[in-house]
Amino acid sequence: MTRSSLRGEGSAVEEAIPPAPRKGSTSDGRGRHGGGGRGGGGRGGKRRDAGGASPARRVLRWSATALALVVLGTAGAGYLYYQHLNNNIRKGQRSSGDSKAQRSRPNAAGQTPMNILLIGSDSRNSDANVALGGSRDNRGTPPRADVQMLIHLAADRKSAAVVSIPRDTRVDIPKCTDPDTGEVYPPVNKIINESLARGGPGCTLATWESLTGVYIDHWMTIDFAGVVKMADAIGGVEVCVKQNVWDHPTPQAPGGSGLKLTAGKHKVKGKQALQWLRTRHAWGSDQMRARGQHMYLNSMIRTLQHQNVFTDTGRLMNLAETATKSLEVSEEVGTVKKLYDLGMQLKTVPTDRITMTTMPNIKDWKDENHLLPDGANAARMWKMLRDDVPFDDKGPSADAKKRTGKSAPSRTPSVAADRLGVLVQNATRTATQAPVGGRAREISQELAGKGFTRAAADTSPALAEDETLVRYPSADMEGDAQSVAKALGIPLSSVRKSTDVSGVTVVVGADWRTGSTYPEEATPKPGELPDNSDAINGSDENQCMDVYAPYRW
């Protein structure tokens, strides 16, 4: 340690060290120079303690001990604070439902996309949430997932896409098991926000995976009170309305968020931020609510990227404290370090490469208040996510990715084609189309003509799958499944392992309603989103919400 580094607390050490005697002189221990007086106790007249150490060395020894205690104490405090933050985090099971989605294969650089499901809960199971949610009658009831957004971080970490599914969208919710109670919920066809009450966030994740075929790595949930705390910790988020807005109860639509703003730009925080995110009536629909939420998130990301949070210890600690208390996360990211690493990956994406969208949808023919996925358009969006095709037009082409990426390795079949049992299922049903009759029989006959003489049609009621798949139950049958796919012209990327089948199974999806050879599907190019995806670029600061006429003042 240098002399200058002992300033401040260490200056006492410097003062305690007597000046070094000049050459040829001695000290009497009181600063006078002379002969080796009484009590000199050694060469140079330096006094020593009972252990033989001089006063200077003794002071240095005790100072070093004190310094070591300070360092250890600080490290201990840091460790305790780190543990405190870890203890703040609530964790849950990643998936609690049936899902057939598989992880994306890495590209040539060994990178894989990352998908995170963000869930906004309408829980009223605390005083704070009741006060903010405005519905005491619902206290104690299972929460619903009113906000659901999938964040897709590209494999090269150079772009990100966000997809919302409106809460009133009717979908197939798979069988789920509540990880806390063990209660088993059978599969149902209901609006997607009910999935949270049928097995927790892990069931919502499984519902998304079943719908999209996209493997989701993690989930995060936040409730009303958490939104308020996070908005305050950030310091507010700028939003904009074209007209004066007041989202208040009306005879036609009771309830409302209570949001009241004058036309123009405003920085909202606390309860007002929550009101913005919950507003639906004043924007005119649930789809427009998603747009308002996307505008808020884009603005929040820009705000955080402009702030020097990591150089401001007080701000950083406040954000860390608030975030760890506000979020519940899936167990595999349930530490401060893992959340920090995740945040750093998201932080690297420039705002002009972030695209916010809403799943293409149509009105539900069963209930005009509900929505359905818009068949081919929704399927194209899911395919872009599965193939890691950028939602903007600034990234590499899908063809370039195919040339550099790793494809599924080809496996050798374990048995001859005429000895392999193959089950063919009809899954051509969609939310808006009836299944194609006899489709499983047609494809099983096609397979028999190609040597798979033991292929048979499943006589069960038709299923609903957007994409045609070949499933197999165990690794030793992957080559058999691939041989079936090759015979029908199905790409190897659609051959997937699944515990839901007992043998090789061809699932004829809605993308193959006619013909005996699987139609070659063109991979979407970067930026080729469906027109009804309501895409917003993250760098667009000119977005402003249009207010539905009855809610202007």
C-alpha positions as CSV (number, residue, x, y, z in Angstrom):
1,M,0.0,0.0,0.0
2,T,1.5,3.4,-0.9
3,R,1.8,6.3,1.5
4,S,-0.8,8.4,-0.4
5,S,-3.4,5.6,-0.1
6,L,-3.4,5.9,3.7
7,R,-5.0,9.3,3.7
8,G,-8.1,9.9,5.8
9,E,-8.6,7.0,8.1
10,G,-5.0,5.9,7.5
11,S,-3.4,9.2,8.5
12,A,-3.3,8.2,12.1
13,V,-0.9,5.4,11.0
14,E,1.4,8.0,9.4
15,E,1.4,10.2,12.5
16,A,2.2,7.3,14.8
17,I,5.3,6.4,12.9
18,P,8.3,8.3,14.3
19,P,10.5,10.0,11.8
20,A,13.4,7.8,10.6
21,P,16.7,8.8,12.3
22,R,19.3,10.5,10.3
23,K,22.3,8.5,9.4
24,G,24.8,8.4,12.3
25,S,22.3,9.4,15.0
26,T,20.1,7.8,17.5
27,S,16.9,8.6,19.2
28,D,15.9,8.5,22.8
29,G,12.3,7.7,22.0
30,R,11.1,11.3,22.6
31,G,12.3,12.7,19.4
32,R,15.7,13.8,20.7
33,H,18.8,12.4,19.1
34,G,21.7,11.0,21.1
35,G,23.1,7.8,22.3
36,G,21.3,4.6,22.9
37,G,19.5,5.6,26.1
38,R,18.0,3.3,28.7
39,G,15.2,1.2,27.5
40,G,16.6,1.3,23.9
41,G,16.0,-2.5,23.6
42,G,17.8,-3.1,20.3
43,R,19.7,-1.8,17.4
44,G,19.0,1.9,16.7
45,G,17.4,2.4,20.1
46,K,13.9,1.3,19.0
47,R,11.7,0.2,21.8
48,R,9.9,-3.1,21.5
49,D,6.8,-4.6,23.1
50,A,6.7,-7.9,25.0
51,G,6.5,-9.7,21.8
52,G,9.5,-7.9,20.4
53,A,7.7,-5.6,18.0
54,S,8.4,-1.9,17.8
55,P,5.6,0.7,18.4
56,A,5.5,1.6,14.8
57,R,5.1,-2.0,13.7
58,R,2.5,-2.5,16.4
59,V,0.5,0.4,15.2
60,L,0.8,-0.8,11.6
61,R,-0.3,-4.3,12.7
62,W,-3.4,-3.1,14.4
63,S,-4.2,-0.7,11.6
64,A,-4.0,-3.5,9.1
65,T,-6.2,-5.6,11.2
66,A,-8.8,-2.8,11.4
67,L,-8.6,-2.3,7.6
68,A,-9.1,-6.0,7.1
69,L,-12.2,-5.9,9.4
70,V,-13.6,-2.9,7.4
71,V,-13.1,-4.7,4.1
72,L,-14.6,-7.9,5.4
73,G,-17.5,-6.0,7.0
74,T,-18.2,-4.2,3.7
75,A,-18.1,-7.4,1.8
76,G,-20.3,-9.1,4.3
77,A,-22.8,-6.2,4.1
78,G,-22.8,-6.6,0.3
79,Y,-23.3,-10.3,0.5
80,L,-26.2,-9.8,3.0
81,Y,-27.8,-7.2,0.8
82,Y,-27.4,-9.6,-2.2
83,Q,-29.1,-12.3,-0.2
84,H,-31.8,-9.9,0.9
85,L,-32.6,-9.1,-2.8
86,N,-32.6,-12.8,-3.6
87,N,-35.0,-13.4,-0.7
88,N,-37.3,-10.7,-2.1
89,I,-37.8,-12.7,-5.3
90,R,-40.9,-14.9,-5.5
91,K,-40.4,-18.0,-7.8
92,G,-42.6,-20.6,-9.4
93,Q,-42.5,-23.6,-11.7
94,R,-41.7,-22.7,-15.3
95,S,-44.4,-24.8,-16.9
96,S,-47.4,-26.5,-15.3
97,G,-49.2,-27.7,-18.4
98,D,-49.0,-29.9,-21.4
99,S,-46.9,-28.5,-24.2
100,K,-45.2,-29.8,-27.3
101,A,-42.9,-26.8,-28.1
102,Q,-39.2,-27.6,-28.4
103,R,-36.2,-25.3,-27.9
104,S,-34.8,-23.6,-31.0
105,R,-31.7,-25.1,-32.4
106,P,-28.6,-22.9,-32.1
107,N,-27.3,-21.0,-35.1
108,A,-23.8,-21.4,-36.6
109,A,-22.4,-19.2,-33.8
110,G,-24.0,-21.4,-31.1
111,Q,-26.6,-18.7,-30.3
112,T,-30.2,-19.4,-29.6
113,P,-33.2,-17.0,-29.3
114,M,-34.7,-16.3,-25.9
115,N,-38.4,-16.0,-25.2
116,I,-39.8,-14.4,-22.0
117,L,-43.5,-14.3,-21.2
118,L,-44.5,-11.1,-19.3
119,I,-47.8,-11.5,-17.4
120,G,-49.8,-8.7,-15.8
121,S,-52.0,-10.2,-13.1
122,D,-55.3,-8.6,-12.0
123,S,-54.9,-10.1,-8.5
124,R,-56.9,-8.4,-5.7
125,N,-55.5,-10.6,-3.0
126,S,-53.9,-7.8,-1.0
127,D,-55.0,-4.4,0.4
128,A,-52.8,-2.6,-2.0
129,N,-54.2,-4.4,-5.0
130,V,-57.8,-4.0,-3.9
131,A,-57.2,-0.3,-3.5
132,L,-55.7,0.0,-7.0
133,G,-57.9,-2.6,-8.7
134,G,-61.3,-1.2,-7.7
135,S,-63.1,-4.5,-7.1
136,R,-63.3,-5.7,-3.5
137,D,-65.8,-8.4,-4.5
138,N,-63.1,-10.3,-6.3
139,R,-60.7,-10.4,-3.4
140,G,-59.6,-14.0,-2.8
141,T,-60.5,-15.2,-6.2
142,P,-57.8,-16.7,-8.5
143,P,-56.1,-13.9,-10.5
144,R,-56.4,-13.7,-14.2
145,A,-53.8,-12.7,-16.8
146,D,-55.1,-9.5,-18.1
147,V,-51.8,-8.5,-19.8
148,Q,-49.8,-11.1,-21.8
149,M,-46.8,-10.2,-23.8
150,L,-44.1,-12.5,-25.3
151,I,-40.7,-10.9,-25.6
152,H,-38.5,-12.5,-28.2
153,L,-34.8,-11.7,-28.1
154,A,-33.1,-12.7,-31.3
155,A,-30.3,-15.2,-31.3
156,D,-27.8,-12.6,-32.3
157,R,-29.2,-10.2,-29.6
158,K,-29.4,-7.5,-32.2
159,S,-33.2,-7.2,-32.4
160,A,-36.3,-7.9,-30.2
161,A,-40.0,-8.5,-30.9
162,V,-42.9,-8.2,-28.5
163,V,-46.3,-9.9,-29.2
164,S,-49.4,-9.2,-27.2
165,I,-52.5,-11.5,-27.1
166,P,-55.6,-9.6,-26.0
167,R,-57.0,-11.0,-22.8
168,D,-60.4,-11.9,-24.4
169,T,-59.0,-14.1,-27.1
170,R,-60.5,-17.6,-27.1
171,V,-57.9,-20.4,-27.3
172,D,-57.3,-24.0,-26.3
173,I,-55.9,-24.1,-22.7
174,P,-54.1,-27.4,-22.2
175,K,-54.4,-29.7,-19.2
176,C,-52.6,-28.0,-16.3
177,T,-51.6,-29.0,-12.7
178,D,-51.5,-26.4,-10.0
179,P,-47.9,-26.7,-8.6
180,D,-49.0,-25.5,-5.1
181,T,-52.2,-27.5,-4.6
182,G,-51.8,-30.4,-7.0
183,E,-55.2,-29.8,-8.5
184,V,-55.5,-31.0,-12.1
185,Y,-57.4,-28.8,-14.6
186,P,-58.7,-30.6,-17.7
187,P,-58.1,-28.9,-21.2
188,V,-60.7,-26.3,-22.1
189,N,-61.4,-23.8,-24.8
190,K,-61.8,-20.4,-23.1
191,I,-60.4,-16.9,-23.2
192,I,-56.7,-16.8,-22.6
193,N,-56.7,-14.7,-19.4
194,E,-58.4,-17.6,-17.5
195,S,-55.2,-19.7,-17.9
196,L,-53.5,-18.1,-14.9
197,A,-56.2,-19.4,-12.6
198,R,-55.8,-23.0,-13.9
199,G,-52.3,-23.7,-12.8
200,G,-50.6,-20.4,-12.3
201,P,-48.1,-18.6,-14.7
202,G,-46.8,-22.0,-15.8
203,C,-50.2,-22.8,-17.3
204,T,-50.3,-19.5,-19.1
205,L,-46.8,-20.3,-20.5
206,A,-48.0,-23.8,-21.6
207,T,-51.1,-22.2,-23.3
208,W,-48.8,-19.9,-25.3
209,E,-46.5,-22.7,-26.3
210,S,-49.5,-24.9,-27.4
211,L,-50.9,-22.0,-29.5
212,T,-47.7,-20.8,-31.1
213,G,-45.2,-23.7,-31.1
214,V,-42.7,-21.3,-29.7
215,Y,-40.6,-22.6,-26.8
216,I,-40.7,-20.0,-23.9
217,D,-37.7,-19.9,-21.6
218,H,-39.0,-17.9,-18.7
219,W,-42.1,-16.1,-17.3
220,M,-42.4,-13.0,-15.2
221,T,-45.5,-11.7,-13.5
222,I,-46.4,-8.4,-11.9
223,D,-49.5,-7.2,-10.2
224,F,-51.2,-3.8,-9.8
225,A,-49.1,-2.7,-6.8
226,G,-45.9,-3.8,-8.5
227,V,-46.7,-1.7,-11.6
228,V,-47.1,1.4,-9.4
229,K,-43.9,0.8,-7.5
230,M,-41.9,0.2,-10.7
231,A,-43.2,3.3,-12.4
232,D,-42.2,5.4,-9.3
233,A,-38.7,3.8,-9.2
234,I,-38.1,4.6,-12.9
235,G,-39.2,8.2,-12.3
236,G,-42.2,8.2,-14.6
237,V,-42.8,7.3,-18.3
238,E,-43.9,9.7,-21.0
239,V,-47.2,9.0,-22.8
240,C,-49.4,11.0,-25.2
241,V,-53.1,11.4,-26.0
242,K,-54.5,13.3,-28.9
243,Q,-57.6,14.6,-27.0
244,N,-58.5,15.1,-23.4
245,V,-59.3,11.7,-21.9
246,W,-61.3,10.5,-18.9
247,D,-61.8,6.8,-18.6
248,H,-64.9,6.9,-16.3
249,P,-68.0,4.7,-15.9
250,T,-70.9,5.2,-18.4
251,P,-74.4,3.7,-18.5
252,Q,-73.2,1.5,-21.4
253,A,-69.9,0.5,-19.9
254,P,-69.5,0.5,-16.1
255,G,-66.1,0.6,-14.5
256,G,-63.1,2.3,-16.1
257,S,-59.5,2.9,-15.1
258,G,-60.1,6.5,-13.9
259,L,-57.3,7.9,-16.2
260,K,-57.8,11.6,-16.7
261,L,-55.4,13.6,-18.8
262,T,-55.4,16.7,-21.0
263,A,-54.4,16.4,-24.7
264,G,-50.6,16.2,-25.3
265,K,-47.6,14.5,-23.6
266,H,-47.5,13.6,-19.9
267,K,-45.1,11.8,-17.7
268,V,-47.2,9.3,-15.7
269,K,-46.0,7.4,-12.6
270,G,-47.5,5.6,-9.7
271,K,-51.3,5.0,-9.8
272,Q,-51.6,7.1,-13.0
273,A,-49.2,4.7,-14.8
274,L,-51.4,1.8,-13.8
275,Q,-54.5,3.7,-15.0
276,W,-52.8,4.1,-18.4
277,L,-52.0,0.4,-18.7
278,R,-55.5,-0.7,-17.6
279,T,-57.4,1.8,-19.8
280,R,-59.6,0.0,-22.4
281,H,-62.9,1.8,-22.9
282,A,-61.3,5.2,-23.6
283,W,-59.2,3.6,-26.4
284,G,-62.2,1.9,-27.9
285,S,-61.2,-1.8,-27.6
286,D,-58.9,-4.4,-26.0
287,Q,-56.7,-4.3,-29.1
288,M,-56.1,-0.5,-28.6
289,R,-55.3,-1.1,-25.0
290,A,-52.5,-3.4,-26.2
291,R,-51.3,-0.5,-28.4
292,G,-51.3,1.9,-25.3
293,Q,-49.3,-0.7,-23.4
294,H,-46.8,-1.0,-26.2
295,M,-46.3,2.8,-26.3
296,Y,-45.7,2.8,-22.6
297,L,-43.2,0.0,-22.8
298,N,-41.3,1.6,-25.7
299,S,-41.2,4.9,-23.7
300,M,-40.0,3.1,-20.6
301,I,-37.2,1.3,-22.5
302,R,-36.1,4.6,-24.0
303,T,-36.2,6.2,-20.5
304,L,-34.1,3.5,-18.9
305,Q,-31.5,3.5,-21.7
306,H,-31.1,7.3,-21.4
307,Q,-30.7,7.1,-17.6
308,N,-27.3,6.4,-16.1
309,V,-28.7,4.0,-13.6
310,F,-25.5,2.0,-13.2
311,T,-23.5,5.0,-12.2
312,D,-26.0,6.1,-9.6
313,T,-25.8,3.8,-6.6
314,G,-28.9,5.1,-4.9
315,R,-31.0,4.8,-8.0
316,L,-29.6,1.3,-8.8
317,M,-30.4,0.1,-5.2
318,N,-33.9,1.5,-5.4
319,L,-34.6,-0.1,-8.7
320,A,-33.2,-3.4,-7.5
321,E,-35.2,-3.4,-4.3
322,T,-38.4,-2.4,-6.2
323,A,-38.0,-4.9,-9.0
324,T,-37.2,-7.9,-6.8
325,K,-40.2,-7.1,-4.6
326,S,-42.6,-6.5,-7.5
327,L,-41.8,-9.5,-9.8
328,E,-42.6,-13.1,-9.5
329,V,-40.4,-15.2,-11.9
330,S,-40.0,-18.8,-13.1
331,E,-37.5,-20.6,-10.9
332,E,-34.7,-20.9,-13.4
333,V,-34.1,-17.1,-13.3
334,G,-34.8,-16.7,-9.6
335,T,-31.6,-15.0,-8.5
336,V,-30.5,-11.4,-8.7
337,K,-27.5,-12.3,-10.9
338,K,-29.6,-14.2,-13.4
339,L,-32.1,-11.3,-13.6
340,Y,-29.3,-8.8,-14.0
341,D,-27.7,-10.9,-16.8
342,L,-31.1,-11.1,-18.5
343,G,-31.5,-7.4,-18.2
344,M,-28.1,-6.8,-19.7
345,Q,-29.0,-8.9,-22.7
346,L,-32.2,-6.9,-23.3
347,K,-30.3,-3.6,-22.8
348,T,-28.0,-4.3,-25.7
349,V,-30.9,-4.2,-28.3
350,P,-31.1,-0.7,-29.8
351,T,-34.6,0.8,-29.6
352,D,-34.9,1.1,-33.4
353,R,-34.6,-2.8,-33.6
354,I,-37.5,-3.3,-31.1
355,T,-40.9,-4.1,-32.7
356,M,-44.1,-4.1,-30.6
357,T,-47.0,-6.0,-32.1
358,T,-50.4,-7.6,-31.4
359,M,-51.4,-11.1,-32.5
360,P,-53.5,-10.8,-35.7
361,N,-57.1,-11.5,-34.6
362,I,-60.7,-11.6,-35.7
363,K,-64.0,-11.4,-34.0
364,D,-65.2,-14.6,-32.3
365,W,-68.2,-16.0,-34.1
366,K,-69.4,-17.5,-30.8
367,D,-69.3,-14.2,-28.9
368,E,-68.8,-10.8,-30.4
369,N,-67.1,-9.6,-27.2
370,H,-64.3,-12.2,-27.7
371,L,-61.6,-12.6,-30.3
372,L,-59.9,-15.5,-32.2
373,P,-56.4,-15.8,-33.7
374,D,-56.5,-14.8,-37.3
375,G,-55.6,-18.2,-38.9
376,A,-52.9,-17.7,-41.6
377,N,-51.8,-14.3,-40.4
378,A,-51.3,-15.5,-36.8
379,A,-49.5,-18.6,-38.1
380,R,-47.1,-16.5,-40.1
381,M,-46.2,-14.5,-37.0
382,W,-45.6,-17.6,-35.0
383,K,-43.4,-19.0,-37.8
384,M,-41.3,-15.8,-37.8
385,L,-40.8,-16.3,-34.0
386,R,-39.9,-20.0,-34.3
387,D,-37.5,-19.3,-37.2
388,D,-36.0,-16.2,-35.5
389,V,-36.9,-14.0,-38.5
390,P,-36.7,-10.3,-37.4
391,F,-40.0,-8.4,-37.2
392,D,-38.3,-5.4,-38.8
393,D,-36.6,-5.2,-42.2
394,K,-33.1,-4.3,-40.8
395,G,-31.9,-7.8,-40.1
396,P,-30.4,-10.6,-42.2
397,S,-32.7,-12.5,-44.6
398,A,-34.2,-15.8,-43.5
399,D,-32.3,-17.5,-46.4
400,A,-29.0,-16.2,-45.0
401,K,-29.9,-17.5,-41.6
402,K,-30.7,-20.9,-43.1
403,R,-27.3,-21.1,-44.8
404,T,-25.4,-20.3,-41.6
405,G,-27.7,-22.0,-39.1
406,K,-27.6,-25.6,-38.0
407,S,-30.3,-27.9,-39.4
408,A,-31.6,-31.0,-37.7
409,P,-29.2,-33.9,-38.1
410,S,-30.4,-36.8,-40.2
411,R,-30.8,-40.1,-38.3
412,T,-30.9,-43.7,-39.5
413,P,-34.3,-45.5,-39.1
414,S,-34.3,-48.3,-36.5
415,V,-36.7,-50.5,-38.6
416,A,-37.7,-51.0,-42.2
417,A,-40.6,-48.8,-43.5
418,D,-43.0,-51.8,-43.8
419,R,-42.4,-52.8,-40.1
420,L,-43.0,-49.3,-38.7
421,G,-46.4,-48.5,-37.2
422,V,-47.5,-44.9,-38.0
423,L,-50.6,-43.2,-36.6
424,V,-52.1,-40.3,-38.7
425,Q,-54.2,-37.7,-37.0
426,N,-56.5,-35.1,-38.5
427,A,-55.8,-31.7,-37.0
428,T,-57.1,-29.5,-39.7
429,R,-59.7,-27.9,-37.5
430,T,-59.3,-24.1,-36.8
431,A,-61.2,-21.5,-34.9
432,T,-63.0,-20.5,-38.0
433,Q,-62.9,-23.6,-40.2
434,A,-64.4,-27.1,-39.8
435,P,-61.9,-30.0,-40.1
436,V,-61.4,-31.6,-43.6
437,G,-63.3,-34.9,-43.5
438,G,-61.2,-38.1,-44.1
439,R,-57.9,-36.2,-44.1
440,A,-56.1,-38.8,-41.8
441,R,-57.3,-41.6,-44.0
442,E,-56.0,-39.9,-47.1
443,I,-52.5,-39.4,-45.7
444,S,-52.3,-42.9,-44.2
445,Q,-53.1,-44.3,-47.6
446,E,-50.4,-42.1,-49.2
447,L,-47.9,-43.5,-46.7
448,A,-48.9,-47.0,-47.4
449,G,-48.2,-46.4,-51.1
450,K,-44.7,-45.3,-50.1
451,G,-44.0,-48.5,-48.3
452,F,-45.3,-47.6,-44.8
453,T,-47.9,-50.4,-45.0
454,R,-48.7,-50.3,-41.2
455,A,-49.8,-46.6,-41.3
456,A,-53.3,-46.2,-39.9
457,A,-55.8,-43.3,-39.5
458,D,-56.7,-42.1,-36.0
459,T,-60.5,-42.3,-35.7
460,S,-60.7,-39.8,-32.8
461,P,-62.4,-36.4,-33.2
462,A,-60.3,-33.9,-35.3
463,L,-57.7,-31.8,-33.5
464,A,-56.6,-28.3,-34.1
465,E,-53.0,-27.6,-35.1
466,D,-51.8,-24.7,-37.2
467,E,-48.7,-26.6,-38.4
468,T,-48.2,-30.2,-39.6
469,L,-45.9,-32.2,-37.4
470,V,-44.4,-35.6,-37.1
471,R,-44.0,-36.6,-33.4
472,Y,-42.1,-39.5,-31.8
473,P,-41.8,-40.6,-28.2
474,S,-38.1,-41.4,-27.6
475,A,-34.7,-40.7,-29.1
476,D,-34.4,-44.2,-30.6
477,M,-37.3,-43.4,-32.9
478,E,-36.1,-40.1,-34.3
479,G,-34.8,-41.7,-37.4
480,D,-38.1,-43.5,-38.0
481,A,-40.0,-40.2,-37.7
482,Q,-37.6,-38.5,-40.1
483,S,-38.1,-41.2,-42.7
484,V,-41.9,-40.7,-42.5
485,A,-41.4,-36.9,-42.9
486,K,-39.1,-37.3,-45.9
487,A,-41.7,-39.6,-47.6
488,L,-44.4,-36.9,-47.3
489,G,-42.1,-33.9,-48.0
490,I,-42.4,-32.5,-44.4
491,P,-39.3,-30.6,-43.3
492,L,-37.2,-32.1,-40.6
493,S,-37.7,-29.0,-38.5
494,S,-41.3,-30.2,-38.0
495,V,-40.1,-33.6,-36.6
496,R,-40.4,-33.3,-32.8
497,K,-40.1,-35.4,-29.7
498,S,-43.2,-35.6,-27.6
499,T,-44.3,-37.5,-24.6
500,D,-48.0,-37.3,-25.7
501,V,-47.5,-40.0,-28.3
502,S,-46.6,-43.7,-28.0
503,G,-45.2,-44.1,-31.5
504,V,-44.5,-42.2,-34.7
505,T,-47.5,-39.9,-35.3
506,V,-48.2,-37.6,-38.2
507,V,-50.4,-34.7,-37.2
508,V,-51.9,-33.2,-40.3
509,G,-52.4,-29.5,-39.5
510,A,-54.4,-26.7,-40.9
511,D,-51.5,-25.7,-43.2
512,W,-52.1,-29.0,-45.2
513,R,-55.8,-29.2,-45.9
514,T,-55.5,-30.6,-49.4
515,G,-53.0,-32.7,-51.5
516,S,-50.9,-35.7,-50.8
517,T,-47.5,-34.0,-50.6
518,Y,-46.8,-31.4,-48.0
519,P,-46.8,-27.9,-49.6
520,E,-43.5,-26.2,-49.5
521,E,-44.0,-23.1,-47.4
522,A,-42.0,-19.9,-48.2
523,T,-40.2,-18.6,-45.1
524,P,-41.3,-15.0,-44.3
525,K,-38.7,-12.3,-45.0
526,P,-37.6,-9.9,-42.3
527,G,-40.3,-7.3,-41.8
528,E,-43.0,-9.3,-43.5
529,L,-45.5,-9.0,-40.7
530,P,-49.2,-9.3,-41.4
531,D,-51.0,-6.0,-42.0
532,N,-53.2,-6.4,-38.9
533,S,-50.3,-6.9,-36.4
534,D,-50.4,-3.2,-35.4
535,A,-46.6,-2.9,-35.4
536,I,-44.8,-0.1,-33.6
537,N,-41.1,0.6,-33.7
538,G,-39.4,1.2,-30.3
539,S,-37.7,4.4,-31.4
540,D,-41.0,6.1,-32.5
541,E,-41.5,9.0,-30.1
542,N,-44.4,10.4,-32.1
543,Q,-47.0,7.8,-31.1
544,C,-50.1,9.3,-29.5
545,M,-53.4,7.6,-28.5
546,D,-56.7,8.5,-30.1
547,V,-59.5,8.8,-27.6
548,Y,-62.8,7.2,-28.2
549,A,-65.4,10.0,-28.4
550,P,-67.6,9.2,-25.3
551,Y,-64.5,9.5,-23.1
552,R,-63.3,13.0,-24.2
553,W,-63.9,16.0,-22.0
